[in-house]
Amino acid sequence: MHDPCAETYPRLFRLTQRYYHFCVRKAPWLWGVTYALTDTADWRRQVEGMLLRRCTAYVEELLRRENPDAVLCTYPLFAYMLDALTDSARVCVPYAVVVTDAIEISRPWMKTHAPLVCVTDELSEAMVRERYALTDDQVACTGFPVRSAFHRVAMVPRDVGGASVRLLYAAYKDTRSVCREVRALLSEFPGMHVTLLGGERADELRGAMAQEVGRRRVSIEAFSRDMPSLFAQHHIYVGKAGAATVFEAYAAGLPMIVNYSLPGQEQGNLQLVLHDRCGFYAENTCALLAAIRGMMMNGWRCWHEIRRMMAASSRSQGAPRIADLIERRFFT
């Protein structure tokens, strides 16, 4: 595995990561401004400019060494690098763009020379056809590529109700808001256990919620390298509308409540969840509690219905569909 940006510009890459995390926790409006600026930027010029020229050369080196039959770009920047390499005849390899967000798809995704663009759903397909005038040959609705381990989670029988309810809470909000929401959940639902994914703030959250952790009603993890198992252990996911997590929840049959979404691409992911009736949006603590009460009513009827809707949507079946499409498009 290689990350051309991280390997050619490690310091700059870490800086952009810190900037993103700051925007998530402290200034989502600033991310909205950044997203708008990247939407209008000339990415084609940038990949051959002084800043990214080394990264483009690194991609060329990787392609020559690995000699792939085809390349799938899940980030538009790399598609522009392949545009430049192809135009200059330095490397010629079939490539396609796999869009990793739904509905609210920014302009850079659609302005590469890639002959094929794969999108996650029919709403996104209709949007890009209309907005960017793509033809039937240029765009395909495939779903999102999700690891098979998440699909296996959906097959595991999952009892819910009584004192066994387990909620997975991704702590993207600021610490004070996270603690307020988690304490409200524990107060409203005495039988609930909450697992907090705290990231770099895990120790800070352990200190802030020491009493709840001591009573074993809350467990806190920094990160997990086995998200399928973590999904299998819980009944509800609460967090932000990041594309990977949304479609992994679809695959695992884990009903979700979005309590946070960044301006820009995540608004489209949330819109898809609501359109499919596969989750709720909770703009505040009261809405979060109401959403869970709604899932619990009539013997968790709504919760079971969401799981059925997720299974029926096939939104997360992108990997085999994309592989089959690439084989038919480029090699037959």
ZAVO-608682 format. One record per residue: residue in three letters; x, y, z of N, C-alpha, C in turn. Coordinates in steps of 0.2 Angstrom, whole numbers, plus 5000, padded with zeros to 4 digits. Layout:
ZAVO-608682
   res    nc1    nc2    nc3   cac1   cac2   cac3    cc1    cc2    cc3
   ALA      X      Y      Z      X      Y      Z      X      Y      Z
...
***
This chain:
ZAVO-608682
   res    nc1    nc2    nc3   cac1   cac2   cac3    cc1    cc2    cc3
   MET   5004   4994   5000   5000   5000   5000   5004   5006   5000
   HIS   5002   5011   4996   5006   5017   4996   5001   5023   4996
   ASP   5003   5029   4999   5000   5035   4999   5004   5040   4996
   PRO   5004   5042   4989   5009   5046   4986   5009   5053   4990
   CYS   5004   5056   4992   5004   5062   4995   5008   5062   5002
   ALA   5007   5057   5006   5010   5056   5012   5017   5054   5012
   GLU   5019   5050   5006   5026   5048   5006   5030   5053   5002
   THR   5027   5058   4998   5032   5063   4995   5032   5069   4999
   TYR   5026   5071   5003   5026   5077   5007   5024   5075   5014
   PRO   5027   5072   5018   5025   5069   5024   5023   5075   5029
   ARG   5027   5080   5029   5026   5086   5034   5019   5090   5032
   LEU   5019   5091   5025   5013   5095   5023   5007   5090   5024
   PHE   5007   5084   5023   5002   5079   5023   4999   5079   5031
   ARG   5004   5079   5035   5002   5079   5042   4999   5086   5044
   LEU   5001   5091   5041   4998   5098   5042   4991   5098   5040
   THR   4990   5095   5034   4983   5095   5031   4978   5091   5036
   GLN   4981   5085   5038   4977   5081   5043   4975   5085   5049
   ARG   4980   5089   5052   4978   5093   5058   4973   5098   5056
   TYR   4974   5101   5051   4969   5106   5048   4962   5103   5048
   TYR   4962   5098   5045   4955   5094   5044   4952   5093   5051
   HIS   4956   5090   5055   4954   5088   5062   4951   5095   5066
   PHE   4955   5100   5065   4953   5106   5068   4946   5109   5066
   CYS   4946   5108   5059   4939   5110   5056   4933   5106   5059
   VAL   4935   5099   5059   4929   5095   5061   4927   5097   5068
   ARG   4932   5098   5073   4930   5099   5080   4928   5106   5082
   LYS   4932   5111   5078   4931   5118   5081   4928   5122   5076
   ALA   4929   5121   5069   4927   5126   5064   4924   5123   5058
   PRO   4918   5120   5058   4916   5117   5052   4914   5122   5047
   TRP   4913   5128   5048   4912   5133   5043   4918   5134   5039
   LEU   4924   5133   5042   4930   5134   5039   4931   5129   5034
   TRP   4929   5123   5035   4929   5117   5030   4925   5119   5025
   GLY   4919   5122   5026   4914   5124   5021   4918   5129   5016
   VAL   4922   5133   5018   4925   5138   5014   4931   5134   5010
   THR   4934   5130   5013   4939   5126   5010   4937   5122   5004
   TYR   4931   5119   5006   4928   5114   5001   4926   5119   4995
   ALA   4923   5125   4996   4921   5129   4990   4927   5131   4986
   LEU   4933   5132   4989   4939   5134   4986   4941   5129   4981
   THR   4941   5122   4984   4944   5117   4980   4939   5115   4975
   ASP   4933   5117   4975   4928   5115   4970   4929   5119   4964
   THR   4932   5125   4965   4933   5130   4959   4941   5130   4957
   ALA   4945   5126   4960   4952   5126   4959   4953   5123   4952
   ASP   4959   5124   4949   4961   5121   4943   4966   5115   4945
   TRP   4963   5110   4946   4967   5104   4948   4972   5102   4943
   ARG   4970   5102   4936   4974   5100   4931   4981   5104   4931
   ARG   4981   5110   4932   4987   5114   4932   4991   5113   4938
   GLN   4988   5111   4944   4991   5110   4950   4996   5104   4950
   VAL   4993   5098   4947   4997   5092   4947   5004   5093   4944
   GLU   5004   5097   4939   5011   5099   4936   5014   5105   4938
   GLY   5012   5108   4943   5015   5114   4946   5020   5112   4951
   MET   5024   5117   4954   5029   5116   4958   5028   5112   4964
   LEU   5022   5113   4967   5020   5109   4973   5019   5102   4973
   LEU   5015   5100   4967   5013   5093   4967   5017   5089   4961
   ARG   5022   5092   4958   5026   5089   4953   5029   5083   4956
   ARG   5032   5083   4962   5035   5077   4964   5031   5072   4966
   CYS   5025   5073   4968   5020   5068   4969   5018   5065   4962
   THR   5017   5068   4957   5015   5066   4951   5021   5061   4948
   ALA   5027   5063   4949   5033   5059   4947   5033   5052   4951
   TYR   5031   5053   4958   5030   5047   4962   5025   5042   4959
   VAL   5019   5045   4957   5014   5040   4954   5017   5037   4948
   GLU   5020   5041   4944   5023   5038   4938   5028   5032   4939
   GLU   5032   5033   4945   5037   5028   4947   5033   5022   4949
   LEU   5028   5023   4953   5024   5017   4955   5021   5013   4949
   LEU   5018   5017   4945   5015   5013   4939   5020   5010   4935
   ARG   5026   5012   4934   5031   5009   4930   5033   5002   4934
   ARG   5034   5003   4940   5036   4997   4944   5031   4992   4945
   GLU   5025   4994   4946   5019   4989   4947   5016   4986   4941
   ASN   5016   4991   4935   5014   4989   4929   5006   4986   4929
   PRO   5002   4990   4932   4995   4988   4933   4991   4987   4926
   ASP   4986   4983   4926   4982   4983   4920   4977   4989   4920
   ALA   4975   4991   4926   4970   4997   4926   4971   5000   4933
   VAL   4969   5006   4933   4970   5010   4939   4963   5013   4941
   LEU   4961   5012   4947   4955   5015   4950   4956   5021   4955
   CYS   4954   5027   4953   4956   5033   4957   4950   5034   4962
   THR   4951   5034   4969   4946   5035   4973   4947   5042   4976
   TYR   4951   5046   4973   4952   5053   4975   4954   5057   4969
   PRO   4950   5062   4967   4951   5065   4960   4958   5067   4959
   LEU   4962   5069   4964   4969   5072   4963   4973   5067   4958
   PHE   4972   5061   4960   4976   5056   4956   4974   5055   4949
   ALA   4968   5056   4948   4965   5055   4941   4968   5061   4937
   TYR   4969   5067   4940   4972   5072   4936   4980   5071   4935
   MET   4983   5067   4939   4990   5065   4938   4990   5060   4932
   LEU   4985   5056   4932   4985   5051   4927   4984   5055   4920
   ASP   4979   5060   4920   4978   5064   4914   4985   5067   4912
   ALA   4989   5070   4916   4995   5073   4914   5000   5068   4911
   LEU   5000   5062   4915   5005   5057   4912   5003   5054   4906
   THR   4996   5053   4905   4994   5050   4898   4995   5055   4893
   ASP   4993   5062   4894   4994   5067   4889   5001   5068   4887
   SER   5006   5067   4891   5013   5067   4889   5016   5061   4887
   ALA   5012   5055   4887   5014   5049   4884   5019   5046   4889
   ARG   5020   5048   4895   5025   5045   4900   5022   5038   4902
   VAL   5016   5038   4903   5013   5032   4906   5006   5031   4902
   CYS   5004   5026   4900   4997   5025   4897   4994   5018   4900
   VAL   4989   5019   4904   4986   5014   4907   4978   5016   4908
   PRO   4974   5011   4907   4967   5012   4908   4965   5014   4915
   TYR   4961   5020   4916   4960   5022   4923   4952   5024   4923
   ALA   4950   5024   4929   4943   5026   4930   4943   5030   4937
   VAL   4937   5034   4938   4936   5037   4944   4931   5034   4948
   VAL   4932   5032   4954   4927   5029   4959   4925   5035   4964
   VAL   4919   5038   4963   4917   5043   4967   4915   5041   4974
   THR   4918   5044   4979   4917   5041   4986   4912   5045   4990
   ASP   4908   5049   4987   4903   5053   4991   4897   5053   4987
   ALA   4891   5054   4990   4885   5054   4987   4881   5060   4986
   ILE   4878   5061   4980   4874   5067   4978   4877   5074   4978
   GLU   4880   5076   4983   4884   5082   4983   4891   5081   4981
   ILE   4892   5080   4974   4898   5078   4972   4902   5084   4969
   SER   4908   5086   4971   4911   5092   4969   4913   5092   4962
   ARG   4914   5098   4959   4916   5098   4952   4923   5095   4950
   PRO   4928   5095   4954   4934   5091   4952   4934   5084   4951
   TRP   4929   5080   4954   4928   5073   4952   4926   5073   4945
   MET   4923   5077   4942   4920   5077   4935   4924   5080   4929
   LYS   4929   5083   4931   4933   5087   4926   4939   5083   4924
   THR   4940   5077   4926   4946   5073   4923   4945   5071   4916
   HIS   4950   5068   4913   4949   5064   4907   4947   5057   4907
   ALA   4946   5055   4913   4945   5047   4914   4939   5045   4910
   PRO   4939   5040   4906   4933   5038   4902   4927   5035   4906
   LEU   4928   5034   4912   4923   5031   4916   4923   5033   4923
   VAL   4917   5035   4925   4916   5038   4932   4910   5033   4936
   CYS   4912   5030   4941   4908   5026   4945   4905   5030   4951
   VAL   4898   5030   4952   4895   5033   4957   4891   5029   4962
   THR   4889   5031   4968   4887   5026   4973   4879   5025   4972
   ASP   4875   5029   4969   4868   5028   4969   4865   5031   4963
   GLU   4859   5030   4962   4855   5033   4956   4854   5040   4957
   LEU   4853   5043   4963   4852   5050   4964   4859   5054   4962
   SER   4865   5051   4963   4871   5054   4961   4872   5053   4954
   GLU   4870   5048   4951   4870   5047   4944   4866   5052   4940
   ALA   4860   5053   4942   4856   5058   4939   4859   5065   4940
   MET   4861   5067   4946   4864   5073   4947   4870   5075   4942
   VAL   4875   5070   4942   4881   5071   4937   4879   5071   4930
   ARG   4874   5067   4928   4872   5067   4921   4869   5074   4919
   GLU   4865   5077   4924   4862   5083   4922   4867   5089   4923
   ARG   4871   5089   4928   4875   5095   4930   4881   5095   4925
   TYR   4884   5089   4924   4890   5089   4920   4890   5086   4913
   ALA   4883   5085   4911   4882   5082   4904   4886   5076   4902
   LEU   4886   5071   4907   4890   5065   4906   4885   5060   4902
   THR   4888   5056   4897   4884   5051   4893   4884   5045   4897
   ASP   4880   5040   4894   4879   5033   4897   4885   5030   4897
   ASP   4890   5031   4892   4896   5028   4892   4901   5030   4898
   GLN   4900   5036   4900   4905   5040   4904   4903   5038   4912
   VAL   4897   5037   4914   4895   5036   4921   4891   5030   4922
   ALA   4893   5027   4928   4889   5021   4930   4888   5021   4937
   CYS   4882   5018   4939   4880   5018   4946   4882   5011   4948
   THR   4886   5011   4953   4889   5004   4955   4888   5003   4962
   GLY   4887   5008   4966   4887   5007   4973   4894   5009   4976
   PHE   4895   5009   4983   4902   5010   4986   4905   5004   4987
   PRO   4912   5004   4986   4916   4998   4987   4917   4997   4995
   VAL   4915   4992   4998   4915   4991   5005   4919   4984   5006
   ARG   4923   4983   5011   4926   4977   5012   4921   4971   5014
   SER   4922   4965   5012   4918   4960   5013   4916   4958   5020
   ALA   4921   4960   5024   4920   4959   5031   4914   4962   5034
   PHE   4912   4968   5032   4906   4971   5034   4900   4968   5032
   HIS   4900   4965   5026   4894   4961   5024   4893   4955   5028
   ARG   4899   4952   5030   4898   4946   5034   4894   4948   5041
   VAL   4896   4954   5043   4893   4956   5050   4885   4956   5049
   ALA   4882   4958   5043   4875   4959   5042   4872   4952   5043
   MET   4876   4946   5042   4873   4940   5042   4872   4937   5050
   VAL   4876   4941   5054   4876   4938   5061   4869   4940   5065
   PRO   4866   4935   5068   4859   4937   5071   4861   4942   5077
   ARG   4857   4947   5078   4858   4952   5083   4852   4953   5087
   ASP   4852   4951   5093   4846   4953   5098   4847   4960   5100
   VAL   4841   4963   5101   4841   4970   5103   4835   4970   5108
   GLY   4836   4975   5113   4830   4976   5118   4832   4975   5125
   GLY   4828   4977   5129   4830   4975   5136   4836   4979   5139
   ALA   4840   4975   5142   4846   4979   5145   4852   4978   5141
   SER   4851   4975   5135   4857   4973   5131   4859   4978   5125
   VAL   4856   4984   5125   4857   4989   5120   4864   4992   5120
   ARG   4868   4991   5115   4874   4994   5114   4875   4999   5109
   LEU   4877   5005   5110   4878   5011   5105   4885   5012   5104
   LEU   4887   5013   5098   4893   5015   5096   4893   5023   5094
   TYR   4897   5027   5098   4897   5034   5097   4904   5036   5095
   ALA   4904   5039   5089   4910   5042   5086   4911   5049   5088
   ALA   4916   5051   5092   4916   5058   5096   4919   5063   5091
   TYR   4915   5065   5086   4918   5071   5082   4917   5077   5085
   LYS   4912   5078   5089   4910   5085   5092   4915   5086   5097
   ASP   4915   5093   5099   4919   5095   5105   4918   5091   5111
   THR   4923   5090   5115   4922   5086   5121   4916   5087   5126
   ARG   4915   5094   5127   4909   5096   5131   4903   5093   5128
   SER   4902   5094   5121   4896   5091   5118   4895   5084   5118
   VAL   4901   5080   5117   4901   5073   5118   4898   5071   5124
   CYS   4901   5074   5130   4900   5071   5137   4892   5073   5138
   ARG   4890   5079   5136   4883   5080   5137   4878   5075   5134
   GLU   4880   5074   5127   4875   5069   5124   4876   5062   5127
   VAL   4882   5060   5128   4882   5053   5131   4879   5052   5138
   ARG   4880   5057   5142   4876   5057   5149   4869   5057   5148
   ALA   4866   5061   5143   4859   5061   5142   4856   5054   5139
   LEU   4860   5051   5135   4859   5044   5133   4858   5039   5139
   LEU   4863   5040   5143   4863   5035   5149   4858   5037   5154
   SER   4856   5043   5155   4850   5045   5159   4844   5042   5156
   GLU   4843   5043   5150   4836   5042   5146   4835   5034   5146
   PHE   4841   5030   5145   4841   5023   5143   4845   5020   5148
   PRO   4843   5018   5154   4847   5015   5159   4850   5009   5157
   GLY   4848   5005   5153   4851   4998   5151   4856   4999   5145
   MET   4857   5005   5143   4862   5006   5137   4869   5006   5139
   HIS   4873   5003   5135   4880   5004   5136   4883   5008   5129
   VAL   4887   5012   5131   4890   5017   5125   4897   5015   5124
   THR   4899   5014   5118   4907   5014   5117   4908   5020   5113
   LEU   4913   5024   5116   4915   5030   5113   4922   5029   5109
   LEU   4922   5031   5102   4928   5031   5098   4930   5038   5099
   GLY   4936   5039   5103   4938   5046   5104   4944   5048   5100
   GLY   4947   5044   5096   4953   5046   5093   4958   5049   5097
   GLU   4961   5055   5095   4967   5057   5099   4965   5060   5106
   ARG   4958   5061   5107   4955   5064   5113   4953   5058   5118
   ALA   4955   5052   5116   4953   5046   5121   4954   5048   5128
   ASP   4960   5049   5130   4962   5050   5137   4959   5056   5140
   GLU   4958   5062   5136   4954   5067   5138   4947   5065   5140
   LEU   4944   5061   5136   4937   5059   5137   4936   5054   5143
   ARG   4942   5050   5144   4942   5046   5150   4942   5050   5156
   GLY   4946   5055   5156   4946   5059   5162   4939   5063   5163
   ALA   4936   5065   5158   4929   5069   5158   4924   5064   5160
   MET   4924   5058   5158   4919   5053   5160   4921   5047   5164
   ALA   4925   5049   5169   4928   5044   5173   4923   5040   5177
   GLN   4918   5044   5179   4913   5041   5183   4909   5036   5179
   GLU   4907   5037   5173   4903   5033   5169   4907   5027   5167
   VAL   4914   5028   5166   4918   5022   5164   4919   5018   5170
   GLY   4920   5021   5176   4920   5017   5182   4914   5012   5183
   ARG   4908   5014   5181   4902   5010   5182   4901   5006   5176
   ARG   4906   5006   5172   4906   5001   5166   4900   5002   5161
   ARG   4897   5008   5161   4892   5010   5157   4895   5013   5150
   VAL   4901   5015   5151   4904   5018   5145   4911   5015   5144
   SER   4913   5013   5138   4920   5011   5137   4923   5016   5131
   ILE   4929   5017   5132   4932   5022   5127   4938   5019   5124
   GLU   4938   5020   5117   4944   5017   5113   4946   5023   5109
   ALA   4953   5023   5108   4955   5028   5103   4954   5027   5096
   PHE   4956   5021   5094   4955   5019   5087   4954   5012   5087
   SER   4951   5009   5081   4950   5002   5080   4952   5000   5073
   ARG   4956   4995   5073   4958   4992   5067   4954   4986   5064
   ASP   4949   4985   5068   4944   4980   5067   4937   4983   5067
   MET   4935   4987   5063   4929   4990   5063   4923   4985   5062
   PRO   4924   4980   5057   4918   4976   5057   4916   4972   5063
   SER   4921   4970   5067   4919   4967   5074   4916   4972   5078
   LEU   4918   4978   5078   4915   4983   5082   4908   4985   5080
   PHE   4907   4985   5074   4900   4986   5071   4896   4980   5073
   ALA   4899   4974   5073   4895   4968   5075   4893   4968   5082
   GLN   4896   4971   5087   4895   4971   5094   4890   4976   5096
   HIS   4888   4981   5091   4883   4986   5093   4877   4986   5089
   HIS   4872   4990   5091   4865   4990   5088   4864   4996   5085
   ILE   4867   5002   5087   4866   5008   5084   4873   5012   5083
   TYR   4873   5016   5078   4879   5020   5077   4877   5027   5077
   VAL   4881   5031   5081   4880   5038   5081   4886   5042   5079
   GLY   4886   5046   5074   4892   5050   5072   4891   5054   5066
   LYS   4896   5056   5063   4896   5060   5057   4895   5056   5050
   ALA   4893   5060   5045   4891   5057   5039   4897   5056   5034
   GLY   4902   5053   5037   4908   5052   5032   4906   5046   5027
   ALA   4908   5047   5021   4905   5042   5016   4907   5035   5018
   ALA   4913   5033   5020   4915   5026   5021   4911   5023   5027
   THR   4910   5027   5032   4907   5025   5038   4899   5024   5036
   VAL   4896   5028   5032   4889   5027   5030   4888   5021   5026
   PHE   4893   5020   5021   4892   5014   5017   4894   5007   5021
   GLU   4898   5008   5025   4900   5002   5030   4894   5000   5034
   ALA   4891   5005   5037   4885   5004   5041   4879   5001   5036
   TYR   4879   5003   5030   4874   5000   5026   4876   4992   5025
   ALA   4882   4991   5024   4884   4984   5023   4883   4980   5029
   ALA   4884   4982   5035   4884   4979   5041   4877   4978   5044
   GLY   4872   4982   5041   4866   4982   5043   4865   4986   5050
   LEU   4869   4991   5051   4869   4994   5058   4866   5001   5057
   PRO   4859   5002   5060   4856   5008   5059   4860   5014   5062
   MET   4859   5019   5059   4863   5025   5061   4859   5031   5062
   ILE   4862   5035   5067   4860   5042   5068   4865   5047   5067
   VAL   4864   5051   5062   4870   5056   5060   4868   5062   5065
   ASN   4873   5064   5069   4873   5070   5074   4877   5075   5072
   TYR   4881   5074   5066   4886   5079   5064   4887   5078   5057
   SER   4888   5083   5053   4890   5083   5046   4893   5089   5044
   LEU   4899   5088   5040   4903   5094   5038   4899   5097   5032
   PRO   4900   5104   5031   4897   5107   5025   4901   5104   5019
   GLY   4897   5103   5013   4900   5101   5007   4898   5093   5006
   GLN   4903   5089   5005   4901   5082   5003   4897   5078   5008
   GLU   4898   5079   5014   4894   5075   5019   4887   5077   5019
   GLN   4885   5083   5017   4878   5084   5016   4874   5079   5012
   GLY   4878   5078   5006   4875   5073   5001   4874   5066   5004
   ASN   4879   5064   5008   4879   5057   5011   4873   5057   5016
   LEU   4872   5062   5020   4866   5062   5024   4860   5062   5021
   GLN   4860   5066   5015   4854   5066   5011   4852   5059   5008
   LEU   4857   5055   5007   4855   5048   5004   4853   5044   5010
   VAL   4856   5045   5016   4853   5041   5021   4846   5042   5023
   LEU   4844   5048   5023   4837   5050   5024   4833   5048   5018
   HIS   4835   5049   5012   4831   5047   5007   4829   5039   5007
   ASP   4834   5035   5009   4834   5028   5009   4830   5026   5016
   ARG   4829   5030   5020   4826   5029   5027   4830   5024   5030
   CYS   4836   5025   5030   4841   5020   5033   4844   5023   5040
   GLY   4841   5029   5042   4844   5032   5048   4841   5039   5049
   PHE   4843   5042   5054   4840   5048   5056   4845   5054   5057
   TYR   4843   5060   5056   4848   5066   5058   4846   5069   5064
   ALA   4850   5070   5069   4849   5072   5076   4853   5079   5076
   GLU   4850   5084   5075   4854   5091   5076   4855   5093   5083
   ASN   4852   5090   5088   4854   5091   5095   4852   5085   5099
   THR   4853   5086   5106   4853   5080   5110   4845   5078   5110
   CYS   4841   5083   5111   4834   5081   5111   4832   5076   5105
   ALA   4834   5078   5099   4833   5075   5093   4836   5068   5093
   LEU   4842   5067   5096   4845   5061   5096   4841   5056   5101
   LEU   4839   5058   5107   4835   5054   5111   4829   5052   5108
   ALA   4825   5057   5104   4819   5055   5101   4820   5050   5095
   ALA   4826   5050   5092   4827   5045   5086   4828   5038   5089
   ILE   4831   5038   5095   4832   5031   5098   4825   5029   5101
   ARG   4821   5033   5104   4815   5031   5106   4811   5029   5100
   GLY   4811   5032   5095   4807   5030   5089   4810   5023   5086
   MET   4816   5021   5087   4818   5015   5085   4816   5009   5090
   MET   4815   5011   5096   4813   5006   5101   4806   5005   5101
   MET   4801   5009   5098   4794   5008   5099   4792   5002   5095
   ASN   4787   4999   5098   4783   4993   5095   4788   4987   5094
   GLY   4792   4986   5100   4797   4980   5099   4802   4981   5094
   TRP   4805   4987   5094   4810   4989   5090   4809   4988   5082
   ARG   4802   4989   5081   4800   4988   5074   4804   4993   5069
   CYS   4805   4999   5071   4808   5004   5066   4816   5002   5065
   TRP   4819   4999   5070   4826   4997   5070   4826   4991   5065
   HIS   4822   4986   5066   4822   4981   5061   4820   4983   5054
   GLU   4816   4988   5053   4814   4990   5046   4820   4993   5043
   ILE   4824   4997   5047   4830   5000   5044   4835   4995   5042
   ARG   4836   4990   5046   4840   4984   5044   4838   4981   5037
   ARG   4831   4980   5036   4829   4977   5030   4830   4982   5024
   MET   4829   4989   5025   4830   4994   5020   4838   4994   5018
   MET   4842   4993   5023   4849   4993   5021   4851   4987   5017
   ALA   4848   4981   5019   4850   4975   5015   4847   4976   5008
   ALA   4841   4979   5007   4838   4979   5001   4841   4984   4996
   SER   4845   4989   4999   4847   4995   4995   4853   4993   4990
   SER   4857   4988   4993   4863   4986   4989   4868   4992   4988
   ARG   4868   4997   4992   4872   5003   4991   4880   5001   4992
   SER   4881   4996   4996   4888   4994   4997   4891   4988   4993
   GLN   4888   4987   4988   4890   4981   4983   4895   4984   4978
   GLY   4898   4989   4979   4902   4992   4973   4908   4988   4971
   ALA   4912   4985   4976   4918   4982   4974   4917   4977   4968
   PRO   4913   4972   4969   4912   4967   4963   4909   4970   4957
   ARG   4905   4975   4958   4902   4978   4952   4907   4982   4948
   ILE   4911   4986   4952   4916   4990   4948   4921   4985   4945
   ALA   4923   4980   4948   4928   4975   4945   4926   4972   4939
   ASP   4919   4970   4939   4916   4967   4933   4915   4972   4928
   LEU   4914   4979   4929   4913   4984   4924   4920   4986   4921
   ILE   4925   4986   4925   4931   4988   4922   4934   4982   4918
   GLU   4932   4976   4920   4934   4970   4915   4931   4971   4909
   ARG   4924   4972   4909   4920   4972   4903   4922   4978   4898
   ARG   4923   4984   4902   4925   4990   4898   4932   4990   4895
   PHE   4937   4988   4898   4943   4989   4896   4947   4983   4893
   PHE   4944   4977   4894   4948   4971   4893   4944   4966   4889
   THR   4938   4967   4886   4934   4963   4882   4932   4966   4875
***
